[in-house]
Amino acid sequence: MSQALTKSPKHCGNKHGLNICKLYKNLFLLFSTFGTTILSIILVVWLILRPTKPEFSLKEADIYQLNLFSSYLLNSSVQLTLLSKNPNQKVGIYYDELQVYAAYKGQQITVYTSLPPFYQGHEDSNILTASLVGIGLPVGPSFGYEMGRDQTAGRLVLNLKVIGRLRWKVGVWVSGKYRVNVDCLAVMAFGPSVPTGPLTTRQGTQCSTNV
């Protein structure tokens, strides 16, 4: 029957065992010091640079379809253009898993549309476009009533949202993934004569961003 070889304090009692234990201890201290130094450098760099969250603004939004074909089912079509900006001078941003959708009065009115991942350099800006659609999406019973009220008021307010994950890049170091949430408010003229054509806004309004 074989017996596992284990090291106990007795092995450190002789000269040979003492040298081995001392070697293990030195290696442990070496790797611990190296790891602590690297983590300290990363922390110091992170605190000095202190990444600022990205900025998003709404450039244009067009609603081509927003029709109830029964009391609780909706067809929708929205075209969206956003401007994304990295305000950091020394920090790049990797955008991963970005998805866009539209909401009205707290109800999602399009399915999720994925944007291709991309890297944004220091102080760079990117134009993002997306076609948002919904076919037979269920909505609440108050949806038609709310639409009628907005049409009477002559104004429709839409929330255009981006959710996903991003990573910060400082030199050759890349952080883990952080969740990002963007909410853009689109205000459009909406009267009795408007629904036959697209509802449009070109406000260039700033969106709220949380990371």
C-alpha positions in Angstrom: 0.0 0.0 0.0 1.4 3.3 -1.0 1.8 6.2 1.5 1.4 9.9 0.6 4.5 12.0 1.3 3.7 15.0 3.4 5.9 17.6 5.0 5.5 18.3 8.6 7.4 20.6 11.0 9.7 17.6 11.7 11.1 17.9 8.2 12.4 21.4 9.2 14.3 19.9 12.1 17.4 18.9 10.2 19.6 21.1 8.1 18.3 19.8 4.7 14.7 20.2 5.8 15.5 23.7 7.2 16.8 24.8 3.8 13.7 23.5 2.0 11.4 25.2 4.4 13.4 28.4 4.1 13.2 28.2 0.3 9.4 27.8 0.4 9.1 30.7 2.8 11.3 32.9 0.6 9.3 32.0 -2.6 6.0 32.7 -0.8 7.3 36.1 0.4 8.6 36.9 -3.1 5.3 36.1 -4.9 3.3 37.8 -2.2 5.4 41.0 -2.5 5.2 40.9 -6.3 1.4 40.5 -6.3 0.9 43.2 -3.7 3.2 45.6 -5.7 1.3 45.0 -9.0 -2.1 45.5 -7.3 -0.8 48.6 -5.6 0.4 50.1 -8.9 -2.9 49.3 -10.6 -4.8 50.9 -7.7 -2.7 54.1 -7.7 -3.0 54.4 -11.5 -6.8 53.9 -11.2 -7.1 56.5 -8.5 -5.0 59.1 -10.3 -6.8 58.7 -13.7 -10.2 58.2 -12.1 -12.2 57.2 -15.3 -15.2 59.5 -16.0 -18.3 57.7 -17.3 -19.1 58.0 -21.0 -21.5 60.6 -22.4 -24.4 59.8 -24.7 -26.7 62.3 -26.5 -29.7 61.8 -28.7 -29.1 63.0 -32.2 -32.3 61.8 -33.9 -35.3 59.5 -33.4 -38.0 58.7 -35.8 -41.2 56.6 -35.1 -42.5 55.0 -38.3 -45.1 52.8 -36.6 -46.8 52.7 -33.3 -50.1 51.0 -33.8 -52.4 48.9 -31.6 -54.0 46.2 -33.8 -55.9 44.8 -30.8 -56.5 46.1 -27.3 -53.2 44.6 -26.0 -50.9 44.0 -29.0 -48.6 46.6 -30.5 -46.6 46.9 -33.7 -43.8 49.5 -33.6 -40.9 50.7 -35.7 -38.3 53.3 -34.4 -35.1 54.5 -36.0 -32.5 55.8 -33.6 -29.2 57.8 -33.8 -27.0 58.4 -30.8 -23.7 60.1 -30.2 -21.3 58.3 -27.8 -18.3 60.2 -26.4 -15.4 59.1 -24.2 -14.5 62.2 -22.1 -11.3 60.6 -20.7 -7.9 61.8 -21.8 -6.0 58.7 -20.7 -8.6 55.9 -20.5 -10.1 53.9 -23.3 -13.4 52.1 -23.2 -14.4 48.7 -24.6 -18.2 48.5 -25.1 -19.5 44.9 -24.9 -23.0 43.4 -25.2 -24.8 46.7 -25.9 -28.6 46.4 -26.4 -31.1 49.1 -27.3 -34.9 49.3 -26.9 -37.7 51.8 -26.7 -40.2 52.3 -23.9 -43.3 54.3 -23.5 -45.0 55.1 -20.2 -42.8 52.5 -18.5 -43.7 49.8 -21.1 -41.2 48.2 -23.5 -42.5 48.8 -27.0 -39.7 47.2 -29.1 -37.6 44.1 -28.7 -33.9 44.3 -27.8 -31.6 45.3 -30.7 -27.9 44.4 -30.3 -25.2 46.9 -31.3 -21.8 45.5 -32.4 -19.1 45.8 -29.7 -16.4 48.5 -30.3 -13.5 50.2 -28.7 -13.5 54.0 -28.0 -10.2 55.7 -27.7 -9.2 58.7 -25.6 -11.7 61.6 -26.1 -13.2 59.8 -29.2 -16.8 60.0 -30.3 -18.9 57.5 -32.2 -22.2 57.6 -34.0 -24.5 54.7 -33.1 -27.6 53.8 -35.1 -30.2 51.2 -34.5 -33.5 50.1 -36.0 -35.9 49.1 -33.2 -39.0 47.0 -34.0 -41.8 45.3 -32.2 -44.3 42.9 -33.8 -47.3 41.8 -31.7 -45.8 43.0 -28.4 -48.2 42.7 -25.5 -48.9 46.1 -23.7 -51.0 47.1 -20.8 -54.7 48.0 -21.0 -53.9 51.7 -20.4 -51.6 52.0 -23.5 -54.3 53.1 -25.9 -55.7 55.6 -23.4 -52.3 57.1 -22.7 -51.7 57.4 -26.5 -55.0 59.2 -26.8 -54.1 61.7 -24.0 -50.7 62.5 -25.6 -52.3 63.0 -29.0 -54.8 65.5 -27.5 -51.9 67.2 -25.7 -49.9 67.3 -28.9 -46.8 65.8 -27.5 -45.4 62.2 -27.2 -42.5 61.3 -24.9 -40.4 58.2 -25.6 -37.6 56.6 -23.6 -34.8 55.2 -25.7 -32.5 52.9 -23.6 -29.1 51.3 -23.9 -28.0 48.6 -21.6 -24.8 46.5 -21.7 -21.3 46.2 -20.2 -18.1 48.1 -20.7 -14.4 47.7 -19.7 -11.9 50.5 -19.0 -8.4 50.4 -20.6 -5.5 52.1 -19.0 -2.2 51.5 -20.9 -2.1 47.7 -21.4 -4.3 47.0 -18.4 -8.0 46.2 -19.0 -10.5 46.2 -16.2 -13.3 43.7 -15.6 -16.8 44.3 -17.0 -19.0 47.1 -15.6 -22.7 47.4 -16.3 -23.8 50.5 -18.1 -27.3 52.0 -18.4 -28.2 54.8 -20.7 -31.6 56.6 -20.8 -32.5 59.1 -23.6 -35.7 61.2 -23.6 -37.3 61.9 -27.0 -40.0 64.5 -27.1 -42.0 64.6 -30.4 -44.9 66.6 -31.8 -48.0 64.3 -31.8 -51.3 65.7 -33.0 -54.3 64.4 -35.0 -52.6 65.1 -38.4 -49.2 63.7 -37.5 -49.6 59.9 -37.2 -49.8 59.3 -41.0 -46.1 60.3 -41.2 -43.1 59.6 -39.0 -42.8 61.3 -35.6 -39.4 62.9 -35.5 -37.2 64.6 -32.9 -33.7 66.1 -33.7 -33.1 67.7 -30.3 -29.6 66.6 -29.5 -30.5 66.2 -25.9 -28.1 64.8 -23.3 -28.9 61.3 -22.0 -28.4 60.1 -18.4 -25.7 57.5 -18.0 -25.0 55.2 -15.1 -22.0 52.9 -14.7 
